[in-house]
Amino acid sequence: MMKELNQIEWKNLLKNMDTEEGRQEFISRVPSGIYGGKNEDGEEVITVVSQGFGMTIKTKHHEKPNWWECVDYDELGCMECVTYERAD
């Protein structure tokens, strides 16, 4: 049975997403799924997690509202690539 993350654990995981180690912990602890919200700049963000394997973070930046910036990370939290998808 998988343990649910409480609000404090979520906040701690999210505040460390700017480092490889923080992203690696996020990928290893967060259940596979699609998560949505806003970043600290108020931009729309969608995170697609494959627990233990990697994740994609899609951000709709204020200066490019018609596009999603999609950043793929491997299981170690290392960036693999950046692509763009049309935001319709």
PyMOL Python script that loads the backbone (N, CA, C, O; Angstrom):
from pymol import cmd

cmd.read_pdbstr("""\
ATOM      1  N   MET A   1       0.839  -1.190   0.000  1.00  0.00           N
ATOM      2  CA  MET A   1       0.000   0.000   0.000  1.00  0.00           C
ATOM      3  C   MET A   1       0.884   1.253   0.000  1.00  0.00           C
ATOM      4  O   MET A   1       1.817   1.365   0.795  1.00  0.00           O
ATOM      5  N   MET A   2       0.577   2.192  -0.902  1.00  0.00           N
ATOM      6  CA  MET A   2       1.366   3.402  -1.043  1.00  0.00           C
ATOM      7  C   MET A   2       0.925   4.455  -0.022  1.00  0.00           C
ATOM      8  O   MET A   2      -0.271   4.658   0.189  1.00  0.00           O
ATOM      9  N   LYS A   3       1.884   5.113   0.602  1.00  0.00           N
ATOM     10  CA  LYS A   3       1.604   6.146   1.591  1.00  0.00           C
ATOM     11  C   LYS A   3       1.200   7.438   0.887  1.00  0.00           C
ATOM     12  O   LYS A   3       1.838   7.858  -0.079  1.00  0.00           O
ATOM     13  N   GLU A   4       0.137   8.058   1.382  1.00  0.00           N
ATOM     14  CA  GLU A   4      -0.293   9.362   0.862  1.00  0.00           C
ATOM     15  C   GLU A   4       0.618  10.451   1.418  1.00  0.00           C
ATOM     16  O   GLU A   4       1.043  10.388   2.572  1.00  0.00           O
ATOM     17  N   LEU A   5       0.912  11.439   0.599  1.00  0.00           N
ATOM     18  CA  LEU A   5       1.727  12.562   1.039  1.00  0.00           C
ATOM     19  C   LEU A   5       0.832  13.619   1.677  1.00  0.00           C
ATOM     20  O   LEU A   5      -0.219  13.950   1.129  1.00  0.00           O
ATOM     21  N   ASN A   6       1.238  14.154   2.831  1.00  0.00           N
ATOM     22  CA  ASN A   6       0.463  15.226   3.448  1.00  0.00           C
ATOM     23  C   ASN A   6       0.918  16.572   2.886  1.00  0.00           C
ATOM     24  O   ASN A   6       1.877  16.638   2.116  1.00  0.00           O
ATOM     25  N   GLN A   7       0.226  17.643   3.273  1.00  0.00           N
ATOM     26  CA  GLN A   7       0.520  18.984   2.729  1.00  0.00           C
ATOM     27  C   GLN A   7       1.950  19.438   2.994  1.00  0.00           C
ATOM     28  O   GLN A   7       2.571  20.065   2.136  1.00  0.00           O
ATOM     29  N   ILE A   8       2.474  19.126   4.176  1.00  0.00           N
ATOM     30  CA  ILE A   8       3.842  19.533   4.513  1.00  0.00           C
ATOM     31  C   ILE A   8       4.844  18.788   3.625  1.00  0.00           C
ATOM     32  O   ILE A   8       5.798  19.386   3.126  1.00  0.00           O
ATOM     33  N   GLU A   9       4.627  17.489   3.430  1.00  0.00           N
ATOM     34  CA  GLU A   9       5.514  16.716   2.557  1.00  0.00           C
ATOM     35  C   GLU A   9       5.470  17.245   1.129  1.00  0.00           C
ATOM     36  O   GLU A   9       6.508  17.350   0.476  1.00  0.00           O
ATOM     37  N   TRP A  10       4.265  17.582   0.633  1.00  0.00           N
ATOM     38  CA  TRP A  10       4.129  18.150  -0.719  1.00  0.00           C
ATOM     39  C   TRP A  10       4.929  19.439  -0.834  1.00  0.00           C
ATOM     40  O   TRP A  10       5.692  19.623  -1.783  1.00  0.00           O
ATOM     41  N   LYS A  11       4.749  20.335   0.142  1.00  0.00           N
ATOM     42  CA  LYS A  11       5.452  21.625   0.095  1.00  0.00           C
ATOM     43  C   LYS A  11       6.964  21.437   0.115  1.00  0.00           C
ATOM     44  O   LYS A  11       7.683  22.122  -0.612  1.00  0.00           O
ATOM     45  N   ASN A  12       7.452  20.513   0.944  1.00  0.00           N
ATOM     46  CA  ASN A  12       8.893  20.246   1.007  1.00  0.00           C
ATOM     47  C   ASN A  12       9.413  19.694  -0.313  1.00  0.00           C
ATOM     48  O   ASN A  12      10.491  20.081  -0.765  1.00  0.00           O
ATOM     49  N   LEU A  13       8.654  18.789  -0.938  1.00  0.00           N
ATOM     50  CA  LEU A  13       9.066  18.240  -2.224  1.00  0.00           C
ATOM     51  C   LEU A  13       9.087  19.328  -3.301  1.00  0.00           C
ATOM     52  O   LEU A  13      10.027  19.406  -4.091  1.00  0.00           O
ATOM     53  N   LEU A  14       8.052  20.161  -3.328  1.00  0.00           N
ATOM     54  CA  LEU A  14       7.943  21.191  -4.364  1.00  0.00           C
ATOM     55  C   LEU A  14       9.004  22.279  -4.229  1.00  0.00           C
ATOM     56  O   LEU A  14       9.464  22.814  -5.238  1.00  0.00           O
ATOM     57  N   LYS A  15       9.396  22.614  -3.009  1.00  0.00           N
ATOM     58  CA  LYS A  15      10.371  23.703  -2.845  1.00  0.00           C
ATOM     59  C   LYS A  15      11.769  23.304  -3.313  1.00  0.00           C
ATOM     60  O   LYS A  15      12.623  24.171  -3.498  1.00  0.00           O
ATOM     61  N   ASN A  16      12.018  22.004  -3.506  1.00  0.00           N
ATOM     62  CA  ASN A  16      13.336  21.541  -3.932  1.00  0.00           C
ATOM     63  C   ASN A  16      13.375  21.121  -5.405  1.00  0.00           C
ATOM     64  O   ASN A  16      14.312  20.443  -5.828  1.00  0.00           O
ATOM     65  N   MET A  17      12.377  21.514  -6.179  1.00  0.00           N
ATOM     66  CA  MET A  17      12.305  21.103  -7.579  1.00  0.00           C
ATOM     67  C   MET A  17      13.339  21.794  -8.461  1.00  0.00           C
ATOM     68  O   MET A  17      13.492  21.430  -9.627  1.00  0.00           O
ATOM     69  N   ASP A  18      14.045  22.776  -7.931  1.00  0.00           N
ATOM     70  CA  ASP A  18      15.043  23.479  -8.741  1.00  0.00           C
ATOM     71  C   ASP A  18      16.411  22.789  -8.727  1.00  0.00           C
ATOM     72  O   ASP A  18      17.354  23.279  -9.348  1.00  0.00           O
ATOM     73  N   THR A  19      16.527  21.651  -8.022  1.00  0.00           N
ATOM     74  CA  THR A  19      17.783  20.903  -8.005  1.00  0.00           C
ATOM     75  C   THR A  19      17.557  19.488  -8.531  1.00  0.00           C
ATOM     76  O   THR A  19      16.444  18.966  -8.463  1.00  0.00           O
ATOM     77  N   GLU A  20      18.615  18.873  -9.055  1.00  0.00           N
ATOM     78  CA  GLU A  20      18.506  17.490  -9.525  1.00  0.00           C
ATOM     79  C   GLU A  20      18.117  16.559  -8.382  1.00  0.00           C
ATOM     80  O   GLU A  20      17.295  15.659  -8.559  1.00  0.00           O
ATOM     81  N   GLU A  21      18.704  16.775  -7.222  1.00  0.00           N
ATOM     82  CA  GLU A  21      18.402  15.928  -6.072  1.00  0.00           C
ATOM     83  C   GLU A  21      16.933  16.064  -5.660  1.00  0.00           C
ATOM     84  O   GLU A  21      16.276  15.073  -5.341  1.00  0.00           O
ATOM     85  N   GLY A  22      16.429  17.296  -5.668  1.00  0.00           N
ATOM     86  CA  GLY A  22      15.034  17.535  -5.317  1.00  0.00           C
ATOM     87  C   GLY A  22      14.078  16.890  -6.314  1.00  0.00           C
ATOM     88  O   GLY A  22      13.070  16.298  -5.927  1.00  0.00           O
ATOM     89  N   ARG A  23      14.403  17.009  -7.610  1.00  0.00           N
ATOM     90  CA  ARG A  23      13.565  16.379  -8.637  1.00  0.00           C
ATOM     91  C   ARG A  23      13.627  14.860  -8.528  1.00  0.00           C
ATOM     92  O   ARG A  23      12.615  14.183  -8.711  1.00  0.00           O
ATOM     93  N   GLN A  24      14.811  14.319  -8.231  1.00  0.00           N
ATOM     94  CA  GLN A  24      14.950  12.870  -8.076  1.00  0.00           C
ATOM     95  C   GLN A  24      14.079  12.378  -6.916  1.00  0.00           C
ATOM     96  O   GLN A  24      13.406  11.355  -7.042  1.00  0.00           O
ATOM     97  N   GLU A  25      14.086  13.091  -5.802  1.00  0.00           N
ATOM     98  CA  GLU A  25      13.245  12.705  -4.668  1.00  0.00           C
ATOM     99  C   GLU A  25      11.765  12.790  -5.049  1.00  0.00           C
ATOM    100  O   GLU A  25      10.980  11.907  -4.704  1.00  0.00           O
ATOM    101  N   PHE A  26      11.391  13.845  -5.755  1.00  0.00           N
ATOM    102  CA  PHE A  26      10.004  14.010  -6.201  1.00  0.00           C
ATOM    103  C   PHE A  26       9.585  12.818  -7.059  1.00  0.00           C
ATOM    104  O   PHE A  26       8.524  12.235  -6.836  1.00  0.00           O
ATOM    105  N   ILE A  27      10.409  12.457  -8.036  1.00  0.00           N
ATOM    106  CA  ILE A  27      10.103  11.353  -8.954  1.00  0.00           C
ATOM    107  C   ILE A  27      10.013  10.029  -8.202  1.00  0.00           C
ATOM    108  O   ILE A  27       9.194   9.179  -8.550  1.00  0.00           O
ATOM    109  N   SER A  28      10.836   9.845  -7.183  1.00  0.00           N
ATOM    110  CA  SER A  28      10.825   8.576  -6.449  1.00  0.00           C
ATOM    111  C   SER A  28       9.671   8.480  -5.454  1.00  0.00           C
ATOM    112  O   SER A  28       9.246   7.372  -5.125  1.00  0.00           O
ATOM    113  N   ARG A  29       9.149   9.614  -4.963  1.00  0.00           N
ATOM    114  CA  ARG A  29       8.135   9.579  -3.909  1.00  0.00           C
ATOM    115  C   ARG A  29       6.713   9.855  -4.365  1.00  0.00           C
ATOM    116  O   ARG A  29       5.763   9.386  -3.737  1.00  0.00           O
ATOM    117  N   VAL A  30       6.551  10.598  -5.432  1.00  0.00           N
ATOM    118  CA  VAL A  30       5.203  10.992  -5.858  1.00  0.00           C
ATOM    119  C   VAL A  30       4.593   9.894  -6.732  1.00  0.00           C
ATOM    120  O   VAL A  30       5.233   9.432  -7.676  1.00  0.00           O
ATOM    121  N   PRO A  31       3.367   9.474  -6.428  1.00  0.00           N
ATOM    122  CA  PRO A  31       2.705   8.443  -7.236  1.00  0.00           C
ATOM    123  C   PRO A  31       2.528   8.880  -8.687  1.00  0.00           C
ATOM    124  O   PRO A  31       2.317  10.060  -8.970  1.00  0.00           O
ATOM    125  N   SER A  32       2.616   7.924  -9.595  1.00  0.00           N
ATOM    126  CA  SER A  32       2.409   8.210 -11.016  1.00  0.00           C
ATOM    127  C   SER A  32       1.058   8.873 -11.213  1.00  0.00           C
ATOM    128  O   SER A  32       0.063   8.475 -10.607  1.00  0.00           O
ATOM    129  N   GLY A  33       1.034   9.883 -12.063  1.00  0.00           N
ATOM    130  CA  GLY A  33      -0.214  10.581 -12.339  1.00  0.00           C
ATOM    131  C   GLY A  33       0.039  11.936 -12.964  1.00  0.00           C
ATOM    132  O   GLY A  33       1.172  12.298 -13.281  1.00  0.00           O
ATOM    133  N   ILE A  34      -1.041  12.674 -13.134  1.00  0.00           N
ATOM    134  CA  ILE A  34      -1.004  14.013 -13.719  1.00  0.00           C
ATOM    135  C   ILE A  34      -1.451  14.989 -12.643  1.00  0.00           C
ATOM    136  O   ILE A  34      -2.511  14.828 -12.039  1.00  0.00           O
ATOM    137  N   TYR A  35      -0.629  16.001 -12.414  1.00  0.00           N
ATOM    138  CA  TYR A  35      -0.883  16.983 -11.368  1.00  0.00           C
ATOM    139  C   TYR A  35      -0.878  18.377 -11.990  1.00  0.00           C
ATOM    140  O   TYR A  35      -0.031  18.680 -12.829  1.00  0.00           O
ATOM    141  N   GLY A  36      -1.810  19.214 -11.586  1.00  0.00           N
ATOM    142  CA  GLY A  36      -1.902  20.564 -12.138  1.00  0.00           C
ATOM    143  C   GLY A  36      -1.895  21.607 -11.047  1.00  0.00           C
ATOM    144  O   GLY A  36      -2.201  21.319  -9.890  1.00  0.00           O
ATOM    145  N   GLY A  37      -1.542  22.821 -11.424  1.00  0.00           N
ATOM    146  CA  GLY A  37      -1.538  23.928 -10.478  1.00  0.00           C
ATOM    147  C   GLY A  37      -0.868  25.136 -11.092  1.00  0.00           C
ATOM    148  O   GLY A  37      -0.758  25.251 -12.313  1.00  0.00           O
ATOM    149  N   LYS A  38      -0.422  26.034 -10.237  1.00  0.00           N
ATOM    150  CA  LYS A  38       0.270  27.250 -10.672  1.00  0.00           C
ATOM    151  C   LYS A  38       1.603  27.326  -9.940  1.00  0.00           C
ATOM    152  O   LYS A  38       1.717  26.916  -8.784  1.00  0.00           O
ATOM    153  N   ASN A  39       2.609  27.856 -10.628  1.00  0.00           N
ATOM    154  CA  ASN A  39       3.901  28.058  -9.988  1.00  0.00           C
ATOM    155  C   ASN A  39       3.895  29.388  -9.233  1.00  0.00           C
ATOM    156  O   ASN A  39       2.880  30.083  -9.201  1.00  0.00           O
ATOM    157  N   GLU A  40       5.037  29.740  -8.624  1.00  0.00           N
ATOM    158  CA  GLU A  40       5.084  30.974  -7.824  1.00  0.00           C
ATOM    159  C   GLU A  40       4.923  32.232  -8.661  1.00  0.00           C
ATOM    160  O   GLU A  40       4.670  33.304  -8.113  1.00  0.00           O
ATOM    161  N   ASP A  41       5.068  32.122 -10.000  1.00  0.00           N
ATOM    162  CA  ASP A  41       4.845  33.255 -10.894  1.00  0.00           C
ATOM    163  C   ASP A  41       3.407  33.331 -11.384  1.00  0.00           C
ATOM    164  O   ASP A  41       3.063  34.203 -12.182  1.00  0.00           O
ATOM    165  N   GLY A  42       2.554  32.403 -10.901  1.00  0.00           N
ATOM    166  CA  GLY A  42       1.156  32.381 -11.309  1.00  0.00           C
ATOM    167  C   GLY A  42       0.928  31.755 -12.669  1.00  0.00           C
ATOM    168  O   GLY A  42      -0.148  31.905 -13.247  1.00  0.00           O
ATOM    169  N   GLU A  43       1.933  31.047 -13.193  1.00  0.00           N
ATOM    170  CA  GLU A  43       1.807  30.397 -14.498  1.00  0.00           C
ATOM    171  C   GLU A  43       1.203  29.004 -14.325  1.00  0.00           C
ATOM    172  O   GLU A  43       1.456  28.321 -13.332  1.00  0.00           O
ATOM    173  N   GLU A  44       0.404  28.598 -15.304  1.00  0.00           N
ATOM    174  CA  GLU A  44      -0.212  27.283 -15.276  1.00  0.00           C
ATOM    175  C   GLU A  44       0.846  26.207 -15.495  1.00  0.00           C
ATOM    176  O   GLU A  44       1.679  26.319 -16.395  1.00  0.00           O
ATOM    177  N   VAL A  45       0.808  25.153 -14.656  1.00  0.00           N
ATOM    178  CA  VAL A  45       1.790  24.069 -14.735  1.00  0.00           C
ATOM    179  C   VAL A  45       1.070  22.730 -14.664  1.00  0.00           C
ATOM    180  O   VAL A  45       0.159  22.542 -13.858  1.00  0.00           O
ATOM    181  N   ILE A  46       1.490  21.809 -15.515  1.00  0.00           N
ATOM    182  CA  ILE A  46       1.014  20.424 -15.473  1.00  0.00           C
ATOM    183  C   ILE A  46       2.247  19.540 -15.331  1.00  0.00           C
ATOM    184  O   ILE A  46       3.202  19.665 -16.097  1.00  0.00           O
ATOM    185  N   THR A  47       2.217  18.644 -14.343  1.00  0.00           N
ATOM    186  CA  THR A  47       3.334  17.723 -14.127  1.00  0.00           C
ATOM    187  C   THR A  47       2.835  16.303 -14.327  1.00  0.00           C
ATOM    188  O   THR A  47       1.872  15.875 -13.692  1.00  0.00           O
ATOM    189  N   VAL A  48       3.503  15.579 -15.217  1.00  0.00           N
ATOM    190  CA  VAL A  48       3.166  14.184 -15.507  1.00  0.00           C
ATOM    191  C   VAL A  48       4.286  13.333 -14.909  1.00  0.00           C
ATOM    192  O   VAL A  48       5.428  13.386 -15.366  1.00  0.00           O
ATOM    193  N   VAL A  49       3.947  12.546 -13.880  1.00  0.00           N
ATOM    194  CA  VAL A  49       4.942  11.764 -13.161  1.00  0.00           C
ATOM    195  C   VAL A  49       4.787  10.282 -13.487  1.00  0.00           C
ATOM    196  O   VAL A  49       3.681   9.741 -13.469  1.00  0.00           O
ATOM    197  N   SER A  50       5.899   9.642 -13.783  1.00  0.00           N
ATOM    198  CA  SER A  50       5.979   8.186 -13.870  1.00  0.00           C
ATOM    199  C   SER A  50       6.913   7.781 -12.735  1.00  0.00           C
ATOM    200  O   SER A  50       8.134   7.786 -12.894  1.00  0.00           O
ATOM    201  N   GLN A  51       6.330   7.428 -11.586  1.00  0.00           N
ATOM    202  CA  GLN A  51       7.100   7.217 -10.363  1.00  0.00           C
ATOM    203  C   GLN A  51       8.273   6.265 -10.591  1.00  0.00           C
ATOM    204  O   GLN A  51       8.110   5.152 -11.091  1.00  0.00           O
ATOM    205  N   GLY A  52       9.453   6.737 -10.212  1.00  0.00           N
ATOM    206  CA  GLY A  52      10.661   5.940 -10.342  1.00  0.00           C
ATOM    207  C   GLY A  52      11.318   5.978 -11.713  1.00  0.00           C
ATOM    208  O   GLY A  52      12.426   5.471 -11.888  1.00  0.00           O
ATOM    209  N   PHE A  53      10.630   6.586 -12.699  1.00  0.00           N
ATOM    210  CA  PHE A  53      11.152   6.588 -14.071  1.00  0.00           C
ATOM    211  C   PHE A  53      11.444   7.978 -14.618  1.00  0.00           C
ATOM    212  O   PHE A  53      12.392   8.144 -15.385  1.00  0.00           O
ATOM    213  N   GLY A  54      10.663   8.971 -14.248  1.00  0.00           N
ATOM    214  CA  GLY A  54      10.874  10.315 -14.752  1.00  0.00           C
ATOM    215  C   GLY A  54       9.608  11.143 -14.714  1.00  0.00           C
ATOM    216  O   GLY A  54       8.586  10.715 -14.177  1.00  0.00           O
ATOM    217  N   MET A  55       9.684  12.326 -15.285  1.00  0.00           N
ATOM    218  CA  MET A  55       8.515  13.209 -15.318  1.00  0.00           C
ATOM    219  C   MET A  55       8.684  14.244 -16.413  1.00  0.00           C
ATOM    220  O   MET A  55       9.783  14.497 -16.908  1.00  0.00           O
ATOM    221  N   THR A  56       7.550  14.832 -16.771  1.00  0.00           N
ATOM    222  CA  THR A  56       7.507  15.962 -17.693  1.00  0.00           C
ATOM    223  C   THR A  56       6.801  17.100 -16.981  1.00  0.00           C
ATOM    224  O   THR A  56       5.729  16.910 -16.408  1.00  0.00           O
ATOM    225  N   ILE A  57       7.398  18.281 -17.017  1.00  0.00           N
ATOM    226  CA  ILE A  57       6.765  19.475 -16.456  1.00  0.00           C
ATOM    227  C   ILE A  57       6.413  20.391 -17.613  1.00  0.00           C
ATOM    228  O   ILE A  57       7.284  20.834 -18.360  1.00  0.00           O
ATOM    229  N   LYS A  58       5.113  20.670 -17.751  1.00  0.00           N
ATOM    230  CA  LYS A  58       4.620  21.561 -18.806  1.00  0.00           C
ATOM    231  C   LYS A  58       4.228  22.886 -18.166  1.00  0.00           C
ATOM    232  O   LYS A  58       3.453  22.922 -17.211  1.00  0.00           O
ATOM    233  N   THR A  59       4.775  23.975 -18.705  1.00  0.00           N
ATOM    234  CA  THR A  59       4.496  25.303 -18.167  1.00  0.00           C
ATOM    235  C   THR A  59       3.997  26.211 -19.280  1.00  0.00           C
ATOM    236  O   THR A  59       4.582  26.277 -20.361  1.00  0.00           O
ATOM    237  N   LYS A  60       2.903  26.909 -18.991  1.00  0.00           N
ATOM    238  CA  LYS A  60       2.384  27.913 -19.920  1.00  0.00           C
ATOM    239  C   LYS A  60       2.847  29.271 -19.391  1.00  0.00           C
ATOM    240  O   LYS A  60       2.221  29.850 -18.504  1.00  0.00           O
ATOM    241  N   HIS A  61       3.955  29.770 -19.951  1.00  0.00           N
ATOM    242  CA  HIS A  61       4.559  31.021 -19.488  1.00  0.00           C
ATOM    243  C   HIS A  61       3.717  32.220 -19.919  1.00  0.00           C
ATOM    244  O   HIS A  61       3.082  32.209 -20.973  1.00  0.00           O
ATOM    245  N   HIS A  62       3.731  33.257 -19.075  1.00  0.00           N
ATOM    246  CA  HIS A  62       2.971  34.478 -19.378  1.00  0.00           C
ATOM    247  C   HIS A  62       3.366  35.073 -20.724  1.00  0.00           C
ATOM    248  O   HIS A  62       2.513  35.568 -21.460  1.00  0.00           O
ATOM    249  N   GLU A  63       4.660  35.028 -21.049  1.00  0.00           N
ATOM    250  CA  GLU A  63       5.122  35.656 -22.293  1.00  0.00           C
ATOM    251  C   GLU A  63       4.863  34.791 -23.524  1.00  0.00           C
ATOM    252  O   GLU A  63       5.027  35.263 -24.649  1.00  0.00           O
ATOM    253  N   LYS A  64       4.458  33.520 -23.330  1.00  0.00           N
ATOM    254  CA  LYS A  64       4.136  32.625 -24.457  1.00  0.00           C
ATOM    255  C   LYS A  64       2.843  31.876 -24.143  1.00  0.00           C
ATOM    256  O   LYS A  64       2.869  30.654 -23.998  1.00  0.00           O
ATOM    257  N   PRO A  65       1.721  32.573 -24.035  1.00  0.00           N
ATOM    258  CA  PRO A  65       0.477  31.937 -23.585  1.00  0.00           C
ATOM    259  C   PRO A  65      -0.115  30.914 -24.562  1.00  0.00           C
ATOM    260  O   PRO A  65      -1.007  30.153 -24.188  1.00  0.00           O
ATOM    261  N   ASN A  66       0.361  30.887 -25.786  1.00  0.00           N
ATOM    262  CA  ASN A  66      -0.164  29.923 -26.767  1.00  0.00           C
ATOM    263  C   ASN A  66       0.648  28.635 -26.827  1.00  0.00           C
ATOM    264  O   ASN A  66       0.371  27.762 -27.648  1.00  0.00           O
ATOM    265  N   TRP A  67       1.657  28.516 -25.952  1.00  0.00           N
ATOM    266  CA  TRP A  67       2.543  27.355 -25.992  1.00  0.00           C
ATOM    267  C   TRP A  67       2.793  26.797 -24.599  1.00  0.00           C
ATOM    268  O   TRP A  67       2.872  27.538 -23.619  1.00  0.00           O
ATOM    269  N   TRP A  68       2.915  25.481 -24.533  1.00  0.00           N
ATOM    270  CA  TRP A  68       3.391  24.798 -23.336  1.00  0.00           C
ATOM    271  C   TRP A  68       4.885  24.527 -23.528  1.00  0.00           C
ATOM    272  O   TRP A  68       5.284  23.965 -24.547  1.00  0.00           O
ATOM    273  N   GLU A  69       5.702  24.917 -22.569  1.00  0.00           N
ATOM    274  CA  GLU A  69       7.101  24.505 -22.541  1.00  0.00           C
ATOM    275  C   GLU A  69       7.133  23.175 -21.792  1.00  0.00           C
ATOM    276  O   GLU A  69       6.709  23.103 -20.639  1.00  0.00           O
ATOM    277  N   CYS A  70       7.628  22.133 -22.432  1.00  0.00           N
ATOM    278  CA  CYS A  70       7.630  20.782 -21.865  1.00  0.00           C
ATOM    279  C   CYS A  70       9.068  20.356 -21.583  1.00  0.00           C
ATOM    280  O   CYS A  70       9.874  20.209 -22.503  1.00  0.00           O
ATOM    281  N   VAL A  71       9.380  20.159 -20.305  1.00  0.00           N
ATOM    282  CA  VAL A  71      10.730  19.766 -19.902  1.00  0.00           C
ATOM    283  C   VAL A  71      10.665  18.341 -19.365  1.00  0.00           C
ATOM    284  O   VAL A  71       9.942  18.058 -18.410  1.00  0.00           O
ATOM    285  N   ASP A  72      11.430  17.449 -19.991  1.00  0.00           N
ATOM    286  CA  ASP A  72      11.474  16.046 -19.574  1.00  0.00           C
ATOM    287  C   ASP A  72      12.680  15.811 -18.675  1.00  0.00           C
ATOM    288  O   ASP A  72      13.779  16.293 -18.947  1.00  0.00           O
ATOM    289  N   TYR A  73      12.452  15.051 -17.584  1.00  0.00           N
ATOM    290  CA  TYR A  73      13.499  14.691 -16.639  1.00  0.00           C
ATOM    291  C   TYR A  73      13.559  13.174 -16.506  1.00  0.00           C
ATOM    292  O   TYR A  73      12.530  12.500 -16.544  1.00  0.00           O
ATOM    293  N   ASP A  74      14.772  12.641 -16.348  1.00  0.00           N
ATOM    294  CA  ASP A  74      14.926  11.206 -16.138  1.00  0.00           C
ATOM    295  C   ASP A  74      14.742  10.870 -14.653  1.00  0.00           C
ATOM    296  O   ASP A  74      14.424  11.746 -13.849  1.00  0.00           O
ATOM    297  N   GLU A  75      14.941   9.608 -14.299  1.00  0.00           N
ATOM    298  CA  GLU A  75      14.719   9.154 -12.922  1.00  0.00           C
ATOM    299  C   GLU A  75      15.679   9.779 -11.914  1.00  0.00           C
ATOM    300  O   GLU A  75      15.416   9.752 -10.711  1.00  0.00           O
ATOM    301  N   LEU A  76      16.791  10.343 -12.393  1.00  0.00           N
ATOM    302  CA  LEU A  76      17.758  10.991 -11.512  1.00  0.00           C
ATOM    303  C   LEU A  76      17.491  12.485 -11.360  1.00  0.00           C
ATOM    304  O   LEU A  76      18.211  13.176 -10.639  1.00  0.00           O
ATOM    305  N   GLY A  77      16.454  12.985 -12.039  1.00  0.00           N
ATOM    306  CA  GLY A  77      16.126  14.401 -11.973  1.00  0.00           C
ATOM    307  C   GLY A  77      16.906  15.250 -12.953  1.00  0.00           C
ATOM    308  O   GLY A  77      16.862  16.478 -12.887  1.00  0.00           O
ATOM    309  N   CYS A  78      17.626  14.600 -13.868  1.00  0.00           N
ATOM    310  CA  CYS A  78      18.407  15.325 -14.873  1.00  0.00           C
ATOM    311  C   CYS A  78      17.533  15.663 -16.075  1.00  0.00           C
ATOM    312  O   CYS A  78      16.767  14.825 -16.550  1.00  0.00           O
ATOM    313  N   MET A  79      17.653  16.901 -16.567  1.00  0.00           N
ATOM    314  CA  MET A  79      16.878  17.310 -17.729  1.00  0.00           C
ATOM    315  C   MET A  79      17.336  16.532 -18.956  1.00  0.00           C
ATOM    316  O   MET A  79      18.531  16.415 -19.223  1.00  0.00           O
ATOM    317  N   GLU A  80      16.366  16.004 -19.695  1.00  0.00           N
ATOM    318  CA  GLU A  80      16.672  15.278 -20.930  1.00  0.00           C
ATOM    319  C   GLU A  80      16.448  16.144 -22.165  1.00  0.00           C
ATOM    320  O   GLU A  80      17.260  16.127 -23.089  1.00  0.00           O
ATOM    321  N   CYS A  81      15.335  16.911 -22.187  1.00  0.00           N
ATOM    322  CA  CYS A  81      15.053  17.751 -23.352  1.00  0.00           C
ATOM    323  C   CYS A  81      13.976  18.769 -23.013  1.00  0.00           C
ATOM    324  O   CYS A  81      13.266  18.660 -22.013  1.00  0.00           O
ATOM    325  N   VAL A  82      13.885  19.767 -23.891  1.00  0.00           N
ATOM    326  CA  VAL A  82      12.839  20.789 -23.819  1.00  0.00           C
ATOM    327  C   VAL A  82      12.156  20.822 -25.175  1.00  0.00           C
ATOM    328  O   VAL A  82      12.818  20.935 -26.207  1.00  0.00           O
ATOM    329  N   THR A  83      10.839  20.723 -25.173  1.00  0.00           N
ATOM    330  CA  THR A  83      10.045  20.829 -26.397  1.00  0.00           C
ATOM    331  C   THR A  83       8.898  21.790 -26.147  1.00  0.00           C
ATOM    332  O   THR A  83       8.666  22.215 -25.015  1.00  0.00           O
ATOM    333  N   TYR A  84       8.182  22.128 -27.207  1.00  0.00           N
ATOM    334  CA  TYR A  84       7.026  23.016 -27.091  1.00  0.00           C
ATOM    335  C   TYR A  84       5.819  22.383 -27.751  1.00  0.00           C
ATOM    336  O   TYR A  84       5.916  21.785 -28.823  1.00  0.00           O
ATOM    337  N   GLU A  85       4.665  22.528 -27.081  1.00  0.00           N
ATOM    338  CA  GLU A  85       3.396  22.037 -27.629  1.00  0.00           C
ATOM    339  C   GLU A  85       2.433  23.215 -27.723  1.00  0.00           C
ATOM    340  O   GLU A  85       2.420  24.101 -26.868  1.00  0.00           O
ATOM    341  N   ARG A  86       1.648  23.204 -28.754  1.00  0.00           N
ATOM    342  CA  ARG A  86       0.637  24.241 -28.932  1.00  0.00           C
ATOM    343  C   ARG A  86      -0.405  24.142 -27.817  1.00  0.00           C
ATOM    344  O   ARG A  86      -0.906  23.051 -27.545  1.00  0.00           O
ATOM    345  N   ALA A  87      -0.731  25.232 -27.183  1.00  0.00           N
ATOM    346  CA  ALA A  87      -1.759  25.284 -26.135  1.00  0.00           C
ATOM    347  C   ALA A  87      -3.032  25.822 -26.759  1.00  0.00           C
ATOM    348  O   ALA A  87      -3.160  27.023 -26.999  1.00  0.00           O
ATOM    349  N   ASP A  88      -3.961  24.936 -27.015  1.00  0.00           N
ATOM    350  CA  ASP A  88      -5.215  25.359 -27.650  1.00  0.00           C
ATOM    351  C   ASP A  88      -6.302  25.673 -26.682  1.00  0.00           C
ATOM    352  O   ASP A  88      -7.404  26.039 -27.089  1.00  0.00           O
TER     353      ASP A  88
END
""", "prot")
cmd.dss("prot")
cmd.show_as("cartoon", "prot")
cmd.util.cbc("prot")
cmd.orient("prot")
